[in-house]
Each structure stands twice: as structure tokens, then as C-alpha cells.
Amino acid sequence: QVQLVESGGGLVQAGGSLRLSCAASGSIFSINVMGWYRQAPGKQRELVASTTKRGSLTYADIAKGRFSISRDNAKNTVYLQMNSLKPDDTAVYYCQNKAPWGREDWGQGTQVTVSS
């Protein structure tokens, strides 16, 4: 099992930036693909970006060109740099770890609010 703790959310004006962090702890053998998802009110949770241990990156269309995911394997931490934020980016952002055998663990989420 992996425990995930997110930080870095908050209130920002449109056009601003935020950096989210997610620190993983627990079984090191379980820490594998880590990613960021978001869920806006009344909408389904959606992928933002993910990264494997070896640094292979995946971005959803909503993130391309504005968001950047990175990872520090020594710290078991994944980051999401978000630039040029829009009001539509307002959501709860969740960190996820997917173990090699498929188990998914989630963080508690961090609120990002972008004002117009």
C-alpha cells in the first residue's frame, strides 16, 4: 500500500501558476506509475498527466503546452507545474500511484481555484 500526500493547491488568478507536489510513502515496490487527476464539480475525474519511474510522460490534451509533470525518484515525489491557468482548471487535483500489479492508491486531493 502507498500513502500519498498532496500539497500546493490554492487560489490563483487566471494566467497565474501553481506547483503541486505529491509525496509517496509505504512499500517502495508499489511505487510505480504516478500521476495527477482532477475532478471539477459535477464532472468525472480525469487524467491530467502521469509519469513512469523511468520518466515516460503522458499528458492529457487539457494539459499539453501549459502543465508539466516531473518526478524525483529519490524523494518518491511527483510534481505538477501548472502555468497559464484558466478558470476551467478549477478542480480538486488528486495524486495517484498505480502499482506494477495494478493496485491504485489515491491522495486526499488538493483544491485548485482559478479566479477570472
Secondary structure, DSSP 8 states (H G I E B T S, - for coil): -EEEEEE--EEEETT--EEEEEEEEE-TTT--EEEEEEE-TTS--EEEEEE-TT--EEE-TTTTTTEEEEEETTTTEEEEEE-S--GGG-EEEEEEEE-TTS-EEE---EEEEEE-
